[in-house]
Amino acid sequence: MYTVKEVAEKLNFTEHTIRFYTDRGLVPGLQRDKNNIRLFDDSAVDWLECVKCLKECGMSIDSIKNYIDLCQQGDSTVPDRYEIILEQSKHAFSQLEEAKQRAKYMERKLKHYSDIIQQGIPDDTNPENWEKNRCR
């Protein structure tokens, strides 16, 4: 059995995060001692690792709770869980495309600044120098 502190260290969470997740019902079968102190077995740690992964993928706490509830209902909910992961995957790939566009923009900006520095051309990146309000 592990304490909140031990689990927090093991998963690189804060103790507050562990308590928050357990209070939100994201750790099925969480045990407590006679003083109502949270105790974590390996299964509880596995649930928290699952929560961590889903949260890192951008899933909301409410969606994670729904996913966990479905997991507990067994194999009959596999299609529902598939749909949840599919939708989250679509969202993640959309974010990836947006990130790629931002990275391309930053590459263009870096090249332009490099050209300004190396070629001594006028700085047209400063909004104070713009004839019209436009983003360079």
C-alpha positions in Angstrom: 0.0 0.0 0.0 1.2 3.5 -0.8 0.5 6.9 0.7 -0.6 10.0 -1.2 2.9 11.3 -0.9 4.5 8.1 -2.3 2.0 7.9 -5.2 2.6 11.6 -6.0 6.4 11.0 -6.1 5.9 7.8 -8.2 3.7 9.5 -10.8 5.3 12.9 -10.7 2.0 14.5 -9.4 1.5 16.9 -6.6 -0.2 15.6 -3.5 -3.0 18.1 -4.2 -3.6 16.6 -7.6 -3.8 13.1 -6.2 -6.4 14.2 -3.7 -8.3 16.1 -6.3 -8.4 13.1 -8.6 -9.5 10.8 -5.8 -12.2 13.2 -4.7 -13.5 13.4 -8.2 -14.0 9.6 -8.2 -11.2 8.8 -10.7 -9.7 6.0 -8.6 -12.2 3.2 -8.3 -12.0 1.1 -5.2 -9.8 3.6 -3.3 -9.1 2.3 0.1 -8.9 4.3 3.3 -7.5 3.4 6.7 -9.3 3.8 10.1 -8.4 7.5 10.1 -9.8 8.0 6.6 -6.3 8.4 5.1 -6.2 7.4 1.4 -4.3 4.2 0.7 -3.3 3.1 -2.8 -2.7 -0.4 -4.0 -1.1 -1.2 -7.4 -4.6 -1.2 -9.0 -5.2 2.4 -7.7 -1.9 3.5 -9.0 -2.8 2.0 -12.4 -6.0 4.0 -12.5 -4.0 7.2 -11.7 -1.5 6.4 -14.5 -4.5 6.0 -16.8 -5.9 9.4 -15.6 -2.5 11.0 -16.2 -2.2 9.7 -19.7 -5.7 10.8 -20.6 -5.2 14.2 -19.0 -2.0 14.7 -20.9 -3.9 13.9 -24.1 -6.2 16.8 -23.3 -9.2 15.0 -22.0 -11.3 16.9 -19.4 -11.8 15.5 -15.9 -15.5 14.9 -16.6 -14.7 12.9 -19.8 -12.1 10.9 -17.9 -14.7 10.2 -15.2 -17.1 9.0 -17.8 -14.4 6.8 -19.4 -13.5 5.3 -16.0 -17.2 4.6 -15.3 -17.5 2.9 -18.6 -14.4 0.8 -17.9 -15.9 -0.4 -14.7 -19.0 -1.6 -16.5 -16.9 -4.1 -18.5 -16.4 -5.2 -22.0 -19.9 -4.2 -23.2 -18.8 -0.6 -23.1 -15.8 -1.1 -25.4 -17.6 0.5 -28.3 -18.4 3.6 -26.2 -14.9 3.8 -25.0 -13.6 3.5 -28.5 -15.8 6.5 -29.5 -14.4 8.6 -26.6 -10.9 7.8 -27.6 -11.7 8.4 -31.3 -13.1 11.9 -30.6 -10.1 12.7 -28.3 -7.8 11.5 -31.1 -9.5 13.7 -33.6 -9.1 16.7 -31.2 -5.4 15.8 -30.7 -4.7 15.6 -34.4 -6.4 18.9 -34.9 -4.2 20.5 -32.3 -1.2 19.0 -33.9 -2.1 20.6 -37.2 -2.6 23.9 -35.5 0.8 23.5 -33.8 2.4 22.7 -37.2 1.0 25.9 -38.6 2.3 27.9 -35.7 5.7 26.3 -36.1 5.7 27.2 -39.8 4.8 30.8 -39.0 7.6 31.0 -36.4 10.1 29.6 -39.0 9.1 32.3 -41.5 9.5 34.9 -38.7 12.9 33.6 -37.8 14.0 33.6 -41.4 12.7 37.1 -41.9 14.6 38.4 -38.8 17.7 36.6 -39.9 17.4 38.4 -43.3 17.0 41.7 -41.5 20.1 41.1 -39.4 22.3 39.6 -42.1 21.3 41.8 -45.0 20.7 45.1 -43.1 17.3 45.5 -44.6 14.8 47.8 -42.8 12.8 46.3 -39.9 9.3 45.9 -41.1 8.3 43.6 -38.2 7.7 46.4 -35.7 4.1 47.6 -35.7 5.3 51.2 -35.2 6.8 51.0 -38.7 3.7 49.6 -40.4 1.7 51.7 -42.8 -1.4 49.7 -42.1 -2.2 47.5 -39.1 -1.1 44.1 -40.3 0.7 41.1 -38.8 4.1 40.3 -40.2 
